[in-house]
Amino acid sequence: MAYCSNCGAQVADAEKFCGECGYTTEKTAAPTQAAQQTAAPAPPPVQQPKVTAKKKKSKKPLVIGSVAGVVVIALVVAGIFTNGFGLFGGKSPISDLPGIKVEIPANATNEEKLAYSYMENAVSIFNEGNTHAAKGIIPAAEYKYGIAASSISAMRYAAECLLEAKGTAPAEDGRLRDWDAIAALSWTLHYPYVFEGIVLEAGGDKSAAMSCYEKAALNPLISENDAYLRYITRLNAEQLTRLRDALTKIEDEIFAVYNPVPAYIPRNENNFNGSYLREQGNAALKTDYAAAKQYFYAAVSVEPFNGNNHACLALLCMEMDDVSAAIRWLNDGLFIDPDNETLKSLHESMKGGLEQ
């Protein structure tokens, strides 16, 4: 039996990755009790040097490349920090994450059953996130959790809007009640546009509703079945209240595990596309470093396994002399995309620059 050199957990000899922390395993002697109690996160592939010489900054305007195999350092930019997108509030993954179940009312109408079926799909995605989190595959867990959170919050807000039109004011509980903020939970999805369109159409603004539907249709995840979500407008106040309460319960269960730090960029129908986000980030570098950070951060959230996004953030941090953050982004990128030529090239260039 081998022991993980990072967290001290027992690992089967045939396993290449630790089931507790997700890092590459190394055969070591059994850790001491003190070591087990104070185990720290695994060191990244690129070790921070004992003596770090301060980099000389170039005054030449630059651009961060978005094509694999090309690393072109750009413009002195604002530093980036990584917070695991808020998963577990920055704590280590755990293996006993609670699953979520959808309880369908016994007397549910066909329209209600369509809504509950949508909820079941969102919950299944959340539960997939639990599976990834238990294995320590945090990027995959965050991606799934974000999709589930945005899906449930979008329908919950739509139900509240429809209830408000019937005379029931929403509770003052601090929940997200803004389409842009809900969309920021997962730029991958089209559902915020779909539900916003449903609410607008129910209110008589068909032109604005059609604009939302057209934006949603650009997303490759759109399905013909999504049209059936419009049936929630047929629900009466009692049914909408029951639906809202069910969604609220699930929303609470999601956010009990997932504490997201959304990338607040202007809402756009193309935000599901990582290439688009990287292009916007490069353009923002000319005038607004903070905006560039948010675009690259959003790119990681929609394409967590595309190493080019991690490379962009690592380069930003390196240019700001935030070596530890740069190493974290590079480490994360190499872990999930070890064959990415951009990251490997950056790995070598960072080692050479830091050792000088």
C-alpha positions as CSV (number, residue, x, y, z in Angstrom):
1,M,0.0,0.0,0.0
2,A,1.3,3.5,-0.9
3,Y,0.7,6.8,0.8
4,C,0.1,10.1,-0.9
5,S,3.0,12.4,-0.4
6,N,0.6,15.4,-0.2
7,C,-2.2,14.5,2.2
8,G,-1.0,11.2,3.6
9,A,-4.0,9.2,2.6
10,Q,-3.6,5.5,1.7
11,V,-3.5,4.9,-2.1
12,A,-3.7,1.6,-3.9
13,D,-0.4,0.7,-5.7
14,A,-2.1,0.8,-9.1
15,E,-3.6,4.2,-8.6
16,K,-1.9,7.1,-10.3
17,F,-3.9,9.8,-8.5
18,C,-4.8,10.2,-4.9
19,G,-8.6,9.7,-4.3
20,E,-8.5,12.3,-1.4
21,C,-6.7,15.3,-2.9
22,G,-6.4,14.4,-6.6
23,Y,-2.6,14.8,-7.0
24,T,-0.1,12.4,-8.5
25,T,0.8,9.8,-6.0
26,E,4.3,8.9,-4.9
27,K,5.2,5.9,-2.7
28,T,6.3,7.0,0.7
29,A,6.6,5.7,4.2
30,A,3.4,6.0,6.3
31,P,3.0,9.6,7.4
32,T,3.3,10.5,11.1
33,Q,0.2,11.5,13.0
34,A,1.4,15.1,13.1
35,A,2.0,15.1,9.4
36,Q,-1.5,13.7,8.7
37,Q,-3.1,16.4,10.8
38,T,-1.2,19.3,9.2
39,A,-1.0,18.1,5.6
40,A,-0.9,21.1,3.2
41,P,-1.9,21.3,-0.4
42,A,0.4,19.6,-2.8
43,P,3.3,21.6,-4.2
44,P,2.8,22.6,-7.9
45,P,5.0,21.1,-10.7
46,V,6.9,24.4,-10.9
47,Q,8.5,25.0,-7.5
48,Q,8.9,28.6,-6.3
49,P,12.6,29.3,-6.1
50,K,14.4,30.2,-2.9
51,V,15.7,33.4,-4.4
52,T,13.5,35.2,-6.8
53,A,15.1,37.9,-9.0
54,K,12.7,40.7,-9.8
55,K,11.7,40.6,-13.5
56,K,12.3,43.6,-15.7
57,K,9.1,44.7,-17.3
58,S,9.0,45.5,-20.9
59,K,7.5,48.8,-22.0
60,K,6.5,47.4,-25.3
61,P,2.7,46.8,-25.8
62,L,2.0,43.1,-26.0
63,V,-0.9,40.6,-26.6
64,I,-1.7,37.3,-24.8
65,G,-2.0,34.6,-27.5
66,S,-5.0,32.3,-27.4
67,V,-3.7,29.7,-29.9
68,A,-2.2,26.5,-28.4
69,G,1.6,26.3,-28.9
70,V,2.0,30.1,-29.0
71,V,3.0,32.0,-25.9
72,V,3.1,35.8,-26.5
73,I,3.4,37.8,-23.3
74,A,1.4,40.9,-23.5
75,L,1.1,44.3,-21.7
76,V,1.8,44.7,-18.0
77,V,-1.6,43.8,-16.5
78,A,-3.4,43.5,-13.2
79,G,-2.7,40.5,-11.0
80,I,-5.1,37.6,-10.8
81,F,-5.8,35.4,-7.9
82,T,-7.4,31.9,-7.9
83,N,-10.0,31.0,-5.3
84,G,-11.2,27.7,-6.7
85,F,-14.3,29.6,-7.8
86,G,-15.5,29.4,-4.2
87,L,-16.0,25.7,-4.1
88,F,-16.4,24.7,-0.4
89,G,-15.3,28.2,0.5
90,G,-11.7,27.3,-0.4
91,K,-11.7,24.1,1.7
92,S,-10.5,20.7,0.6
93,P,-12.9,18.4,-1.3
94,I,-14.9,15.9,0.9
95,S,-16.3,12.5,0.1
96,D,-19.7,12.7,1.8
97,L,-21.3,15.6,-0.1
98,P,-25.1,15.5,0.2
99,G,-27.0,14.6,-3.0
100,I,-30.2,16.5,-3.9
101,K,-33.6,14.9,-4.7
102,V,-36.6,16.5,-6.4
103,E,-39.9,15.8,-4.9
104,I,-42.7,15.9,-7.4
105,P,-46.2,16.6,-6.0
106,A,-48.6,13.7,-6.3
107,N,-51.2,15.9,-7.9
108,A,-48.9,17.7,-10.2
109,T,-50.4,18.8,-13.6
110,N,-48.6,18.1,-16.9
111,E,-47.3,21.7,-17.0
112,E,-45.9,21.2,-13.5
113,K,-44.3,17.9,-14.4
114,L,-42.4,19.6,-17.2
115,A,-41.0,22.1,-14.8
116,Y,-40.1,19.4,-12.3
117,S,-38.4,17.4,-15.1
118,Y,-36.2,20.4,-15.8
119,M,-35.4,20.6,-12.1
120,E,-34.4,16.9,-12.1
121,N,-32.0,17.5,-15.0
122,A,-30.4,20.4,-13.1
123,V,-30.1,18.3,-9.9
124,S,-28.5,15.4,-11.8
125,I,-25.8,17.8,-13.0
126,F,-25.3,19.0,-9.5
127,N,-24.9,15.4,-8.3
128,E,-22.4,14.8,-11.1
129,G,-20.5,17.7,-9.6
130,N,-20.5,15.9,-6.2
131,T,-18.9,12.9,-7.9
132,H,-16.1,15.0,-9.3
133,A,-15.6,16.9,-6.1
134,A,-15.3,13.6,-4.1
135,K,-12.5,12.6,-6.5
136,G,-10.8,15.9,-6.1
137,I,-11.4,17.0,-9.7
138,I,-12.3,20.5,-8.7
139,P,-12.6,22.2,-12.2
140,A,-15.2,19.6,-13.3
141,A,-17.1,20.0,-10.0
142,E,-17.2,23.8,-10.3
143,Y,-18.3,23.6,-13.9
144,K,-21.2,21.3,-13.0
145,Y,-22.2,23.2,-9.9
146,G,-22.3,26.5,-11.8
147,I,-24.6,25.0,-14.4
148,A,-26.9,23.6,-11.8
149,A,-27.0,26.9,-9.8
150,S,-27.7,29.0,-12.9
151,S,-30.4,26.6,-14.1
152,I,-32.3,26.5,-10.8
153,S,-31.9,30.2,-10.0
154,A,-33.2,31.2,-13.4
155,M,-36.4,29.2,-13.1
156,R,-36.9,30.3,-9.5
157,Y,-36.6,34.0,-10.5
158,A,-39.0,33.4,-13.4
159,A,-41.5,31.9,-11.0
160,E,-41.2,34.8,-8.7
161,C,-41.7,37.3,-11.6
162,L,-44.8,35.5,-12.7
163,L,-46.1,35.5,-9.1
164,E,-45.4,39.2,-8.7
165,A,-47.5,39.8,-11.8
166,K,-50.3,38.0,-10.0
167,G,-49.9,40.2,-6.9
168,T,-47.4,38.2,-4.8
169,A,-44.3,40.2,-3.9
170,P,-41.0,38.3,-3.6
171,A,-39.6,37.7,-0.2
172,E,-36.8,39.9,1.1
173,D,-34.2,37.1,1.5
174,G,-31.3,38.4,-0.5
175,R,-31.6,35.9,-3.4
176,L,-30.4,36.8,-6.8
177,R,-33.2,38.7,-8.6
178,D,-31.3,40.0,-11.6
179,W,-30.9,38.2,-14.9
180,D,-27.3,39.4,-15.4
181,A,-26.2,38.2,-12.0
182,I,-27.9,34.8,-12.5
183,A,-26.3,34.5,-16.0
184,A,-22.9,35.1,-14.3
185,L,-23.3,32.0,-12.3
186,S,-22.5,30.0,-15.5
187,W,-21.9,31.8,-18.8
188,T,-22.1,28.3,-20.3
189,L,-25.9,28.3,-20.2
190,H,-28.7,29.8,-22.3
191,Y,-31.5,29.4,-19.7
192,P,-31.3,32.9,-18.2
193,Y,-32.1,34.3,-21.7
194,V,-34.9,31.7,-22.1
195,F,-36.6,32.5,-18.8
196,E,-36.1,36.2,-19.2
197,G,-37.9,35.9,-22.5
198,I,-40.7,33.9,-21.0
199,V,-41.3,36.6,-18.3
200,L,-41.2,39.3,-20.9
201,E,-43.6,37.5,-23.2
202,A,-46.0,36.9,-20.3
203,G,-45.9,40.6,-19.6
204,G,-46.8,41.5,-23.1
205,D,-43.4,42.6,-24.4
206,K,-43.1,40.2,-27.3
207,S,-40.3,42.2,-29.1
208,A,-38.0,42.1,-26.1
209,A,-38.9,38.4,-25.5
210,M,-38.0,37.5,-29.1
211,S,-34.7,39.2,-28.7
212,C,-34.0,37.0,-25.7
213,Y,-35.0,33.9,-27.5
214,E,-32.8,34.7,-30.4
215,K,-29.8,35.2,-28.1
216,A,-30.5,31.9,-26.4
217,A,-30.7,30.2,-29.8
218,L,-27.0,31.0,-30.5
219,N,-26.0,28.6,-27.7
220,P,-25.2,25.1,-28.9
221,L,-26.8,23.7,-25.8
222,I,-30.3,25.0,-26.8
223,S,-32.8,22.3,-27.4
224,E,-36.3,22.1,-29.0
225,N,-37.6,20.8,-25.6
226,D,-36.7,24.2,-24.1
227,A,-39.8,25.6,-25.7
228,Y,-41.9,23.6,-23.3
229,L,-40.6,25.7,-20.4
230,R,-43.0,28.4,-21.5
231,Y,-45.8,26.3,-20.0
232,I,-44.9,27.6,-16.6
233,T,-46.9,30.7,-17.6
234,R,-50.0,28.5,-17.5
235,L,-49.6,27.8,-13.8
236,N,-51.9,29.5,-11.3
237,A,-50.6,31.3,-8.2
238,E,-50.9,28.2,-6.0
239,Q,-48.9,26.1,-8.5
240,L,-46.3,28.8,-9.0
241,T,-45.9,29.2,-5.3
242,R,-45.4,25.4,-4.9
243,L,-42.8,25.5,-7.7
244,R,-41.0,28.5,-6.3
245,D,-40.7,26.8,-2.9
246,A,-39.3,23.7,-4.4
247,L,-36.8,25.6,-6.4
248,T,-35.8,27.7,-3.4
249,K,-35.1,24.6,-1.4
250,I,-32.9,23.1,-4.1
251,E,-31.2,26.5,-4.5
252,D,-30.3,26.5,-0.8
253,E,-28.9,23.0,-1.0
254,I,-26.7,23.9,-4.0
255,F,-25.3,27.0,-2.4
256,A,-24.6,25.2,0.8
257,V,-21.9,23.4,-1.1
258,Y,-21.1,25.9,-3.8
259,N,-20.0,29.4,-2.9
260,P,-19.3,30.9,-6.4
261,V,-17.2,33.9,-7.2
262,P,-18.7,34.8,-10.6
263,A,-16.9,36.5,-13.3
264,Y,-18.8,39.8,-13.7
265,I,-18.5,40.7,-17.3
266,P,-21.1,42.4,-19.5
267,R,-23.8,39.9,-20.3
268,N,-23.5,38.7,-23.9
269,E,-25.1,35.9,-25.9
270,N,-21.5,34.8,-26.9
271,N,-20.2,34.4,-23.4
272,F,-20.6,30.6,-23.6
273,N,-17.6,30.6,-26.1
274,G,-14.2,30.5,-24.5
275,S,-12.5,31.8,-27.7
276,Y,-14.8,34.8,-27.6
277,L,-14.0,35.5,-24.0
278,R,-10.3,35.3,-24.6
279,E,-10.6,37.8,-27.5
280,Q,-12.5,40.2,-25.3
281,G,-9.9,39.8,-22.6
282,N,-7.1,40.6,-25.0
283,A,-9.0,43.7,-26.2
284,A,-9.7,44.8,-22.6
285,L,-6.0,44.7,-21.8
286,K,-5.5,48.0,-23.7
287,T,-7.7,50.0,-21.4
288,D,-9.0,48.0,-18.4
289,Y,-6.9,45.5,-16.6
290,A,-9.6,44.5,-14.2
291,A,-12.0,43.8,-17.1
292,A,-9.3,41.6,-18.8
293,K,-9.0,39.6,-15.6
294,Q,-12.7,39.0,-15.5
295,Y,-12.9,37.9,-19.1
296,F,-10.0,35.4,-18.7
297,Y,-11.5,34.2,-15.4
298,A,-14.9,33.7,-17.2
299,A,-13.1,31.7,-20.0
300,V,-11.8,29.3,-17.3
301,S,-15.3,28.9,-16.0
302,V,-16.8,27.9,-19.3
303,E,-13.9,25.9,-20.5
304,P,-12.2,24.5,-17.3
305,F,-10.2,21.9,-19.2
306,N,-8.8,24.3,-21.9
307,G,-5.2,25.0,-20.8
308,N,-5.0,28.1,-22.9
309,N,-7.3,29.9,-20.4
310,H,-5.1,28.9,-17.5
311,A,-2.0,30.1,-19.5
312,C,-3.6,33.5,-20.0
313,L,-4.1,33.9,-16.2
314,A,-0.7,32.6,-15.4
315,L,0.9,35.1,-17.8
316,L,-1.1,38.0,-16.2
317,C,0.1,37.1,-12.8
318,M,3.7,36.7,-13.9
319,E,3.7,40.1,-15.5
320,M,2.6,41.5,-12.1
321,D,5.3,39.6,-10.2
322,D,2.6,37.6,-8.4
323,V,4.7,34.5,-8.7
324,S,2.7,32.3,-6.4
325,A,-0.6,33.0,-8.2
326,A,1.1,32.4,-11.6
327,I,2.4,29.1,-10.4
328,R,-1.1,28.1,-9.1
329,W,-2.7,28.8,-12.5
330,L,0.1,27.0,-14.3
331,N,-0.1,24.1,-12.0
332,D,-3.9,23.8,-12.3
333,G,-3.6,24.0,-16.1
334,L,-0.9,21.3,-16.4
335,F,-2.9,19.1,-14.1
336,I,-6.0,19.1,-16.3
337,D,-4.3,19.7,-19.7
338,P,-0.8,18.2,-19.4
339,D,-0.2,18.0,-23.1
340,N,-1.0,21.6,-23.8
341,E,1.9,23.1,-25.7
342,T,1.2,26.6,-24.5
343,L,1.4,25.6,-20.8
344,K,4.5,23.4,-21.3
345,S,6.3,26.3,-23.1
346,L,5.2,28.7,-20.4
347,H,6.5,26.2,-17.8
348,E,9.9,26.2,-19.3
349,S,10.0,30.0,-19.7
350,M,8.9,30.6,-16.1
351,K,11.5,28.2,-14.7
352,G,14.2,29.9,-16.7
353,G,13.1,33.4,-15.7
354,L,12.7,32.7,-12.1
355,E,16.1,30.9,-11.7
356,Q,18.0,33.8,-13.1
